[in-house]
Amino acid sequence: MLLKNNLTQMLGVDTPIVQAPMLGVTTPAMVAAASAAGALGSLALGDLPAVVCRDLIRQTKTLTEKPFAVNFFAHSIPGLSNELRTSYNKTRLFVQDLARKHGLEVSLPDIDTISLTNYQDQIDIILEEGCPIVSFTFGNLDPATVTRLKESGVFLIGTCTSVAEAKVLEAAGIDAICVQGIEAGGHRGTFLEGPLPQIGGLSLLAQVYDAVNLPLIYAGGLYNVHTIQAAYDLGAQAFQLGSMFLGSAESALQPFEKERLRNAIESDNCLTKSFTGRYARGLNTTFMTQMEDSGFVLPYPYQNKLTAPLRQLARTQERTDFISLWAGQSLQPYREDSCTTIIKHLINQLQLI
């Protein structure tokens, strides 16, 4: 397989491997380790406050001089209506009671105390820090932001989960598209109204390749050279890997979380909105089972902010039944090696096919 192409040249990397941005898992050390292997490291900023974003970007810069991407959530925030406030209060009581029944005493935040991040605040920091590559998910950027970033020479990578979303991103002037298959771990990048797209990743990739004229990065179900070759044959110029690095030395996951991943079986994996209000793929838990059909799932980001203290408490007590542990459908060893070692091993195999 040819490891260099026009996309790797535009990104300034040696290989078409992209380390996925995984909020809560990705660390500056992981980004630097991926970069050291010639891949594109991706720093997950999600919806973190701007001041935290600045600190993470600067930490990463101290660890690598190579280009890396920063990734944030380009979502819209639902207005705080009386109906939403009422739903939030009911959900808060339900979740606290559910946790208590399972031995977890937690006080969840009032809706007026939670802090929400507008991605425009993050854009200011990204430009101030001179980040050359920006990827985003959960939505599309407004035209003024696209213009502002591109005038500063920033390379833009949007995320699609359908052909329709890919066309929207192309029309908006985005430089490359990450095609996210239903198999991918973590949050779905869906942003158009309607039912959740559930098309298989390779089918989606083939259709997006025919529908747009932009470089494509593929994400979803990749775990070895054969799955990468399949995506390559269908038109992908780069390959985004996430689950492969969950057990790595640079992962922010704790040992008990990594052990849970290594003991996972096929039927453990599912999609859920229960933790954050947006569909995400990970390992099934007691909390997910109890919440899914309860009627107490708020829209993102309110559900995410509400359940955060519960997840943090469960993590300190090493309770896998109340944490969100995102992972893709492809089970794998979740190796403990450095991301550098994992990527170099993969590259060596790709050079043989």
Protein Blocks (a to p, Z undefined) as FASTA:
>chain_A
ZZbdfklmmnopabfcdcdddehkacfklmmmmmmnopacdddekjacfklmmmmmmmmm
mmpcbdcdddddfddcddddfklmmmmmmmmmmmmmmmmmnopacddddfklpccddfkl
mmmmmmmnopabdcdehiacdfklmmmmmmnopacddddfbfklmmmmmmnopabdcddd
fkbgcjdfbfbecdddfbdfklmmmmmmmmpccdcddeehiabfklmmmmmmnopabdcd
fklmmmmmklcbdfklmmmmmmpcfklpccdfklnopacdddddfklmmmmmnopaccdf
klmmmmmmmmmmmmmnopaklcccdddfbdcekiabdfklmmmmmmmmmmmZZ
